[in-house]
Amino acid sequence: MKTNVTLKIDAGLLREARVFAAKQGSSISALLAAQLGKAVHERKRYDQARRRALARLKTGFDLSWTPPGTRDELHER
């Protein structure tokens, strides 16, 4: 289901948008819908990636690190 939306833009921008849409073989409505859909999709992907990254940080990383020995052990000859 599609819904109409009213948009207020400058007359000069509208004129340029009509030319741009015509060159693309599209309508202004289709171009705006595609751009808005792309922006929403990118935001969703960003939010998903952020949640995954934060979950990884909560579990931590195994770096297989062992603390160095004592000073005497390190300088033992």
N, CA, C and O atoms as a GROMACS GRO file, in nm:
protein
  308
    1MET      N    1   0.084  -0.118   0.000
    1MET     CA    2   0.000   0.000   0.000
    1MET      C    3   0.089   0.124   0.000
    1MET      O    4   0.183   0.133   0.078
    2LYS      N    5   0.060   0.217  -0.085
    2LYS     CA    6   0.135   0.341  -0.093
    2LYS      C    7   0.050   0.456  -0.044
    2LYS      O    8  -0.073   0.455  -0.060
    3THR      N    9   0.114   0.554   0.017
    3THR     CA   10   0.046   0.670   0.072
    3THR      C   11   0.108   0.796   0.013
    3THR      O   12   0.229   0.803  -0.006
    4ASN      N   13   0.027   0.895  -0.014
    4ASN     CA   14   0.076   1.022  -0.064
    4ASN      C   15   0.133   1.105   0.050
    4ASN      O   16   0.086   1.100   0.163
    5VAL      N   17   0.237   1.183   0.016
    5VAL     CA   18   0.302   1.270   0.113
    5VAL      C   19   0.316   1.407   0.048
    5VAL      O   20   0.349   1.417  -0.070
    6THR      N   21   0.292   1.512   0.125
    6THR     CA   22   0.310   1.648   0.076
    6THR      C   23   0.448   1.695   0.116
    6THR      O   24   0.491   1.676   0.230
    7LEU      N   25   0.518   1.756   0.022
    7LEU     CA   26   0.655   1.801   0.046
    7LEU      C   27   0.668   1.945  -0.002
    7LEU      O   28   0.629   1.977  -0.114
    8LYS      N   29   0.722   2.031   0.082
    8LYS     CA   30   0.743   2.170   0.043
    8LYS      C   31   0.890   2.189   0.013
    8LYS      O   32   0.976   2.168   0.099
    9ILE      N   33   0.918   2.228  -0.112
    9ILE     CA   34   1.056   2.256  -0.152
    9ILE      C   35   1.058   2.383  -0.236
    9ILE      O   36   0.956   2.427  -0.287
   10ASP      N   37   1.174   2.439  -0.249
   10ASP     CA   38   1.195   2.560  -0.327
   10ASP      C   39   1.160   2.534  -0.474
   10ASP      O   40   1.186   2.426  -0.526
   11ALA      N   41   1.102   2.633  -0.539
   11ALA     CA   42   1.059   2.619  -0.679
   11ALA      C   43   1.177   2.587  -0.771
   11ALA      O   44   1.164   2.507  -0.864
   12GLY      N   45   1.291   2.649  -0.746
   12GLY     CA   46   1.410   2.623  -0.827
   12GLY      C   47   1.458   2.479  -0.813
   12GLY      O   48   1.498   2.415  -0.910
   13LEU      N   49   1.453   2.430  -0.691
   13LEU     CA   50   1.493   2.291  -0.666
   13LEU      C   51   1.397   2.195  -0.735
   13LEU      O   52   1.438   2.093  -0.791
   14LEU      N   53   1.269   2.227  -0.730
   14LEU     CA   54   1.170   2.142  -0.796
   14LEU      C   55   1.195   2.136  -0.947
   14LEU      O   56   1.184   2.030  -1.009
   15ARG      N   57   1.227   2.250  -1.005
   15ARG     CA   58   1.254   2.256  -1.148
   15ARG      C   59   1.376   2.167  -1.183
   15ARG      O   60   1.372   2.091  -1.279
   16GLU      N   61   1.481   2.179  -1.103
   16GLU     CA   62   1.601   2.098  -1.126
   16GLU      C   63   1.572   1.950  -1.102
   16GLU      O   64   1.624   1.863  -1.172
   17ALA      N   65   1.490   1.921  -1.004
   17ALA     CA   66   1.455   1.782  -0.974
   17ALA      C   67   1.377   1.720  -1.090
   17ALA      O   68   1.396   1.603  -1.122
   18ARG      N   69   1.289   1.798  -1.151
   18ARG     CA   70   1.213   1.747  -1.266
   18ARG      C   71   1.306   1.713  -1.382
   18ARG      O   72   1.290   1.610  -1.447
   19VAL      N   73   1.403   1.800  -1.406
   19VAL     CA   74   1.501   1.775  -1.513
   19VAL      C   75   1.583   1.650  -1.480
   19VAL      O   76   1.603   1.564  -1.565
   20PHE      N   77   1.629   1.642  -1.357
   20PHE     CA   78   1.709   1.527  -1.313
   20PHE      C   79   1.630   1.397  -1.328
   20PHE      O   80   1.682   1.298  -1.379
   21ALA      N   81   1.507   1.398  -1.282
   21ALA     CA   82   1.422   1.279  -1.291
   21ALA      C   83   1.400   1.240  -1.437
   21ALA      O   84   1.404   1.122  -1.471
   22ALA      N   85   1.376   1.339  -1.522
   22ALA     CA   86   1.353   1.310  -1.664
   22ALA      C   87   1.476   1.247  -1.726
   22ALA      O   88   1.465   1.153  -1.805
   23LYS      N   89   1.595   1.297  -1.692
   23LYS     CA   90   1.719   1.239  -1.744
   23LYS      C   91   1.739   1.096  -1.697
   23LYS      O   92   1.799   1.014  -1.766
   24GLN      N   93   1.687   1.066  -1.579
   24GLN     CA   94   1.698   0.930  -1.523
   24GLN      C   95   1.588   0.839  -1.575
   24GLN      O   96   1.588   0.719  -1.549
   25GLY      N   97   1.492   0.897  -1.648
   25GLY     CA   98   1.378   0.820  -1.697
   25GLY      C   99   1.285   0.780  -1.583
   25GLY      O  100   1.228   0.671  -1.583
   26SER      N  101   1.271   0.870  -1.487
   26SER     CA  102   1.192   0.839  -1.368
   26SER      C  103   1.107   0.960  -1.332
   26SER      O  104   1.112   1.064  -1.397
   27SER      N  105   1.030   0.944  -1.228
   27SER     CA  106   0.952   1.057  -1.175
   27SER      C  107   1.020   1.106  -1.048
   27SER      O  108   1.101   1.037  -0.988
   28ILE      N  109   0.984   1.227  -1.009
   28ILE     CA  110   1.038   1.280  -0.883
   28ILE      C  111   0.995   1.191  -0.768
   28ILE      O  112   1.074   1.163  -0.678
   29SER      N  113   0.871   1.147  -0.771
   29SER     CA  114   0.819   1.061  -0.665
   29SER      C  115   0.900   0.932  -0.653
   29SER      O  116   0.936   0.890  -0.543
   30ALA      N  117   0.929   0.870  -0.767
   30ALA     CA  118   1.004   0.744  -0.766
   30ALA      C  119   1.147   0.767  -0.717
   30ALA      O  120   1.201   0.687  -0.641
   31LEU      N  121   1.209   0.879  -0.761
   31LEU     CA  122   1.345   0.909  -0.715
   31LEU      C  123   1.349   0.932  -0.565
   31LEU      O  124   1.437   0.879  -0.496
   32LEU      N  125   1.255   1.010  -0.514
   32LEU     CA  126   1.252   1.038  -0.370
   32LEU      C  127   1.224   0.911  -0.290
   32LEU      O  128   1.284   0.889  -0.184
   33ALA      N  129   1.132   0.827  -0.339
   33ALA     CA  130   1.101   0.703  -0.270
   33ALA      C  131   1.223   0.612  -0.266
   33ALA      O  132   1.250   0.548  -0.164
   34ALA      N  133   1.296   0.605  -0.376
   34ALA     CA  134   1.416   0.521  -0.381
   34ALA      C  135   1.522   0.573  -0.284
   34ALA      O  136   1.584   0.495  -0.211
   35GLN      N  137   1.544   0.705  -0.284
   35GLN     CA  138   1.645   0.762  -0.195
   35GLN      C  139   1.608   0.745  -0.048
   35GLN      O  140   1.693   0.713   0.035
   36LEU      N  141   1.481   0.764  -0.017
   36LEU     CA  142   1.435   0.748   0.120
   36LEU      C  143   1.446   0.601   0.162
   36LEU      O  144   1.488   0.571   0.274
   37GLY      N  145   1.409   0.512   0.072
   37GLY     CA  146   1.423   0.369   0.101
   37GLY      C  147   1.567   0.330   0.126
   37GLY      O  148   1.596   0.251   0.215
   38LYS      N  149   1.658   0.386   0.046
   38LYS     CA  150   1.801   0.358   0.062
   38LYS      C  151   1.850   0.409   0.199
   38LYS      O  152   1.924   0.339   0.268
   39ALA      N  153   1.810   0.530   0.236
   39ALA     CA  154   1.852   0.588   0.364
   39ALA      C  155   1.801   0.505   0.482
   39ALA      O  156   1.876   0.480   0.577
   40VAL      N  157   1.676   0.461   0.475
   40VAL     CA  158   1.620   0.379   0.583
   40VAL      C  159   1.691   0.245   0.591
   40VAL      O  160   1.723   0.198   0.700
   41HIS      N  161   1.718   0.183   0.475
   41HIS     CA  162   1.786   0.055   0.472
   41HIS      C  163   1.927   0.066   0.530
   41HIS      O  164   1.970  -0.019   0.608
   42GLU      N  165   2.000   0.173   0.491
   42GLU     CA  166   2.135   0.192   0.544
   42GLU      C  167   2.133   0.214   0.695
   42GLU      O  168   2.220   0.164   0.766
   43ARG      N  169   2.033   0.287   0.744
   43ARG     CA  170   2.023   0.310   0.888
   43ARG      C  171   1.997   0.180   0.963
   43ARG      O  172   2.054   0.157   1.070
   44LYS      N  173   1.910   0.094   0.905
   44LYS     CA  174   1.883  -0.036   0.968
   44LYS      C  175   2.009  -0.120   0.973
   44LYS      O  176   2.038  -0.183   1.074
   45ARG      N  177   2.085  -0.122   0.862
   45ARG     CA  178   2.209  -0.200   0.859
   45ARG      C  179   2.309  -0.146   0.961
   45ARG      O  180   2.378  -0.224   1.027
   46TYR      N  181   2.318  -0.013   0.974
   46TYR     CA  182   2.406   0.047   1.073
   46TYR      C  183   2.366   0.006   1.214
   46TYR      O  184   2.452  -0.032   1.294
   47ASP      N  185   2.237   0.013   1.244
   47ASP     CA  186   2.189  -0.024   1.377
   47ASP      C  187   2.218  -0.171   1.407
   47ASP      O  188   2.257  -0.205   1.519
   48GLN      N  189   2.200  -0.259   1.307
   48GLN     CA  190   2.229  -0.401   1.327
   48GLN      C  191   2.378  -0.422   1.352
   48GLN      O  192   2.415  -0.497   1.443
   49ALA      N  193   2.463  -0.357   1.275
   49ALA     CA  194   2.608  -0.370   1.293
   49ALA      C  195   2.650  -0.318   1.429
   49ALA      O  196   2.737  -0.375   1.494
   50ARG      N  197   2.589  -0.209   1.472
   50ARG     CA  198   2.622  -0.151   1.603
   50ARG      C  199   2.584  -0.248   1.715
   50ARG      O  200   2.662  -0.268   1.809
   51ARG      N  201   2.464  -0.308   1.705
   51ARG     CA  202   2.423  -0.404   1.807
   51ARG      C  203   2.517  -0.524   1.812
   51ARG      O  204   2.552  -0.572   1.920
   52ARG      N  205   2.558  -0.574   1.694
   52ARG     CA  206   2.651  -0.688   1.690
   52ARG      C  207   2.786  -0.651   1.753
   52ARG      O  208   2.843  -0.730   1.828
   53ALA      N  209   2.835  -0.532   1.721
   53ALA     CA  210   2.964  -0.488   1.775
   53ALA      C  211   2.956  -0.473   1.927
   53ALA      O  212   3.048  -0.514   1.998
   54LEU      N  213   2.848  -0.415   1.978
   54LEU     CA  214   2.835  -0.399   2.123
   54LEU      C  215   2.822  -0.534   2.192
   54LEU      O  216   2.874  -0.553   2.302
   55ALA      N  217   2.753  -0.630   2.128
   55ALA     CA  218   2.742  -0.764   2.186
   55ALA      C  219   2.879  -0.830   2.193
   55ALA      O  220   2.911  -0.896   2.291
   56ARG      N  221   2.960  -0.812   2.088
   56ARG     CA  222   3.095  -0.869   2.090
   56ARG      C  223   3.179  -0.806   2.200
   56ARG      O  224   3.257  -0.875   2.266
   57LEU      N  225   3.163  -0.676   2.222
   57LEU     CA  226   3.240  -0.610   2.327
   57LEU      C  227   3.199  -0.660   2.465
   57LEU      O  228   3.283  -0.671   2.555
   58LYS      N  229   3.070  -0.691   2.482
   58LYS     CA  230   3.026  -0.741   2.612
   58LYS      C  231   3.084  -0.877   2.644
   58LYS      O  232   3.116  -0.906   2.759
   59THR      N  233   3.098  -0.962   2.542
   59THR     CA  234   3.154  -1.095   2.565
   59THR      C  235   3.306  -1.090   2.573
   59THR      O  236   3.367  -1.179   2.633
   60GLY      N  237   3.367  -0.990   2.515
   60GLY     CA  238   3.511  -0.975   2.521
   60GLY      C  239   3.580  -1.057   2.413
   60GLY      O  240   3.518  -1.134   2.341
   61PHE      N  241   3.711  -1.037   2.404
   61PHE     CA  242   3.793  -1.107   2.307
   61PHE      C  243   3.899  -1.188   2.380
   61PHE      O  244   3.959  -1.141   2.477
   62ASP      N  245   3.923  -1.309   2.333
   62ASP     CA  246   4.030  -1.390   2.391
   62ASP      C  247   4.157  -1.362   2.313
   62ASP      O  248   4.171  -1.404   2.198
   63LEU      N  249   4.249  -1.290   2.375
   63LEU     CA  250   4.374  -1.253   2.310
   63LEU      C  251   4.486  -1.350   2.345
   63LEU      O  252   4.600  -1.332   2.301
   64SER      N  253   4.455  -1.452   2.423
   64SER     CA  254   4.554  -1.551   2.466
   64SER      C  255   4.675  -1.484   2.528
   64SER      O  256   4.789  -1.526   2.506
   65TRP      N  257   4.651  -1.382   2.605
   65TRP     CA  258   4.759  -1.307   2.667
   65TRP      C  259   4.790  -1.365   2.804
   65TRP      O  260   4.700  -1.395   2.882
   66THR      N  261   4.916  -1.380   2.832
   66THR     CA  262   4.959  -1.421   2.966
   66THR      C  263   5.049  -1.311   3.020
   66THR      O  264   5.133  -1.258   2.947
   67PRO      N  265   5.033  -1.278   3.144
   67PRO     CA  266   5.115  -1.170   3.199
   67PRO      C  267   5.262  -1.211   3.202
   67PRO      O  268   5.293  -1.328   3.220
   68PRO      N  269   5.352  -1.116   3.185
   68PRO     CA  270   5.494  -1.149   3.190
   68PRO      C  271   5.534  -1.193   3.330
   68PRO      O  272   5.464  -1.168   3.428
   69GLY      N  273   5.646  -1.259   3.336
   69GLY     CA  274   5.694  -1.306   3.466
   69GLY      C  275   5.740  -1.189   3.553
   69GLY      O  276   5.721  -1.072   3.518
   70THR      N  277   5.798  -1.222   3.662
   70THR     CA  278   5.848  -1.117   3.751
   70THR      C  279   5.968  -1.050   3.688
   70THR      O  280   6.023  -1.098   3.588
   71ARG      N  281   6.009  -0.941   3.746
   71ARG     CA  282   6.125  -0.867   3.694
   71ARG      C  283   6.248  -0.956   3.696
   71ARG      O  284   6.328  -0.956   3.602
   72ASP      N  285   6.264  -1.031   3.803
   72ASP     CA  286   6.381  -1.118   3.814
   72ASP      C  287   6.378  -1.227   3.707
   72ASP      O  288   6.482  -1.260   3.649
   73GLU      N  289   6.262  -1.283   3.681
   73GLU     CA  290   6.252  -1.387   3.577
   73GLU      C  291   6.285  -1.330   3.438
   73GLU      O  292   6.348  -1.397   3.357
   74LEU      N  293   6.241  -1.209   3.413
   74LEU     CA  294   6.266  -1.148   3.283
   74LEU      C  295   6.414  -1.116   3.261
   74LEU      O  296   6.464  -1.122   3.149
   75HIS      N  297   6.484  -1.083   3.370
   75HIS     CA  298   6.626  -1.044   3.359
   75HIS      C  299   6.720  -1.157   3.400
   75HIS      O  300   6.839  -1.134   3.418
   76GLU      N  301   6.668  -1.275   3.413
   76GLU     CA  302   6.750  -1.390   3.451
   76GLU      C  303   6.845  -1.424   3.337
   76GLU      O  304   6.805  -1.427   3.221
   77ARG      N  305   6.969  -1.449   3.370
   77ARG     CA  306   7.068  -1.481   3.267
   77ARG      C  307   7.106  -1.624   3.273
   77ARG      O  308   7.189  -1.669   3.193
   0.00000   0.00000   0.00000
